[in-house]
Amino acid sequence: MDPLEFLNHLANLFVPALALGAVAAALAKLAWRADLAAQRWWRLAGLAAAANAVVTLAGLALTGRDGRMATYAAMVLATTVTLWWRGFGPGRR
């Protein structure tokens, strides 16, 4: 595998994590516009994407493969908890 293929595989590993974080943050900002007015979209998306990246790596380490449905379910849970924590929970500032 040459370096370009490696970068392609690495990017494709984290695309679902980044996409889910960005879409979920945008939908949360739309659904709870008044409650999340003080929260920046990029911060919500970044934190959710980072949590999803950690879950992706944990799923890869535990199952030996990426793209398992259990990993994707854990990513949805991590996104939900992260957005709740930052928007409505103790992490709200």
C-alpha positions in Angstrom: 0.0 0.0 0.0 1.5 3.3 -1.0 1.1 6.5 1.1 -1.7 7.9 -1.0 -3.8 4.7 -0.5 -3.1 4.8 3.2 -4.3 8.4 3.5 -7.4 7.4 1.5 -8.1 4.5 3.8 -7.5 6.7 6.9 -9.8 9.5 5.6 -12.5 7.0 4.8 -12.3 5.6 8.3 -13.2 8.9 9.8 -15.7 10.3 7.2 -18.7 8.8 9.0 -17.6 10.2 12.3 -17.2 13.7 10.8 -20.4 13.6 8.8 -22.5 12.4 11.7 -21.1 15.1 14.0 -21.7 17.9 11.5 -25.2 16.8 10.5 -26.3 16.1 14.1 -25.0 19.5 15.3 -26.8 21.3 12.5 -30.1 19.4 13.2 -29.8 20.1 16.9 -29.2 23.8 16.2 -32.3 23.8 14.0 -34.5 21.9 16.5 -33.5 23.8 19.6 -32.7 27.2 18.1 -33.4 29.2 21.2 -31.8 26.8 23.7 -28.6 26.4 21.6 -28.3 30.0 20.5 -25.2 30.5 22.7 -23.5 27.4 21.4 -21.5 27.7 18.2 -22.2 25.1 15.5 -18.6 24.4 14.8 -17.9 23.6 18.5 -20.9 21.3 18.7 -19.9 19.6 15.5 -16.2 19.3 16.5 -16.9 17.8 19.9 -19.4 15.3 18.4 -17.0 14.4 15.6 -14.2 13.9 18.1 -16.4 11.6 20.3 -17.3 9.7 17.2 -13.7 9.3 16.1 -12.9 7.8 19.5 -15.8 5.4 19.2 -14.7 4.5 15.7 -11.2 3.6 16.9 -12.6 1.7 19.9 -14.9 -0.2 17.6 -12.0 -1.1 15.4 -9.9 -2.2 18.3 -12.7 -4.3 19.9 -14.1 -6.0 16.8 -11.1 -6.0 14.5 -13.0 -4.3 11.6 -14.5 -1.0 10.9 -18.0 -0.3 9.8 -19.8 -2.7 12.2 -23.4 -1.8 13.0 -22.6 -1.9 16.8 -19.9 0.8 16.2 -22.4 2.9 14.3 -25.0 2.5 17.1 -22.3 3.6 19.6 -21.5 6.6 17.4 -25.1 7.7 17.5 -25.1 7.3 21.3 -21.8 9.2 21.6 -23.2 12.0 19.4 -26.4 12.2 21.5 -24.6 12.3 24.8 -22.0 14.8 23.6 -24.6 17.2 22.2 -26.8 16.9 25.3 -23.8 17.5 27.6 -22.7 20.6 25.7 -26.1 22.0 25.0 -28.2 21.1 28.0 -26.1 19.3 30.6 -23.4 20.2 33.0 -21.0 21.1 30.2 -23.1 24.0 29.1 -21.5 27.4 29.7 
